[in-house]
Amino acid sequence: MPRLEIQAAIKTILEEVPNIGKVYDSIRWTNDQGNFITAFAEDIDGQNQIRSWMIYRSGGGFDYGSRENSLGTEIAIPIKSKLARYDFKIEGWASFRDDDTDIEFQALLDTLEAKFEANISLNQTALIRSAITYEIDHQFFGDYFVHHVILSFYAVPSIKGITPL
């Protein structure tokens, strides 16, 4: 299934980022404190920290590839069938300790952004991937105050015979 291939590629790209922490290809949760730490904390530089990411489909739809500049690109898709479009969100949490963790979190996001910029085809699983937008805030994740980010973008699965960007 193309969506699952794209999600697996997103997970692989995230896991290439140093100190990314735990990466899940779906939403996870637990109410048990022991399981919470196991599921969402990671040893980062010798300190156990919340560092967790979840990838999930947040919407989608279809477009048709029978016109010039299809899907807002310079690619003319030479087919008259509908093209699936999957909207994804990547949600991330990282421990908040003091001002230094904001610098660390911003650097982590910069590295993550560079990884996606260098891999617009999502490991050849996407014909087109939109620009990534994100919102940063701070919130409680379980009992812990954390840095929080939601990255949003869409991807159109690769089509046999057409080379992704």
LINWOSUL-V58702 format. One record per residue. N is the residue number from 1. RES is the residue in one letter. D_FIRST is the distance of its C-alpha to the first C-alpha in Angstrom with 2 decimals. Layout:
n->[N N]
res->[RES RES]
d_first->[D_FIRST D_FIRST]
//
This chain:
n->[1 2 3 4 5 6 7 8 9 10 11 12 13 14 15 16 17 18 19 20 21 22 23 24 25 26 27 28 29 30 31 32 33 34 35 36 37 38 39 40 41 42 43 44 45 46 47 48 49 50 51 52 53 54 55 56 57 58 59 60 61 62 63 64 65 66 67 68 69 70 71 72 73 74 75 76 77 78 79 80 81 82 83 84 85 86 87 88 89 90 91 92 93 94 95 96 97 98 99 100 101 102 103 104 105 106 107 108 109 110 111 112 113 114 115 116 117 118 119 120 121 122 123 124 125 126 127 128 129 130 131 132 133 134 135 136 137 138 139 140 141 142 143 144 145 146 147 148 149 150 151 152 153 154 155 156 157 158 159 160 161 162 163 164 165]
res->[M P R L E I Q A A I K T I L E E V P N I G K V Y D S I R W T N D Q G N F I T A F A E D I D G Q N Q I R S W M I Y R S G G G F D Y G S R E N S L G T E I A I P I K S K L A R Y D F K I E G W A S F R D D D T D I E F Q A L L D T L E A K F E A N I S L N Q T A L I R S A I T Y E I D H Q F F G D Y F V H H V I L S F Y A V P S I K G I T P L]
d_first->[0.00 3.84 5.65 5.58 6.49 8.95 10.25 10.91 12.68 14.64 15.71 16.87 18.83 20.43 21.45 23.32 25.71 28.89 29.76 26.54 26.71 24.02 20.46 18.01 14.37 15.43 18.84 21.49 25.08 28.09 31.63 33.24 34.91 34.55 30.84 30.57 32.16 30.07 26.78 27.73 30.62 30.81 33.86 34.34 37.53 39.08 38.52 36.12 34.34 31.62 28.86 25.41 22.24 19.36 16.19 14.74 13.43 16.73 16.11 14.68 15.41 15.54 17.90 19.16 19.68 22.89 25.49 27.09 26.05 22.75 21.24 24.49 24.33 26.38 23.52 23.96 20.71 22.04 19.92 20.62 17.29 15.69 13.54 11.27 12.94 12.05 15.22 15.37 18.35 19.52 22.51 25.04 28.34 31.18 34.63 37.43 40.76 42.89 43.00 41.82 38.40 37.80 38.44 36.09 33.32 33.80 33.73 30.47 28.94 30.46 28.93 25.46 25.91 27.08 24.04 21.71 24.25 24.22 20.45 19.60 16.56 15.05 15.25 14.24 10.74 12.44 14.74 16.72 17.24 20.07 23.04 22.84 25.33 26.55 29.09 31.18 33.30 34.80 34.44 34.72 31.78 33.09 36.73 36.28 36.86 34.18 33.03 29.89 27.52 24.61 22.74 20.88 18.94 16.22 13.72 12.56 9.65 11.36 12.51 13.74 17.47 17.77 18.55 17.39 20.44]
//
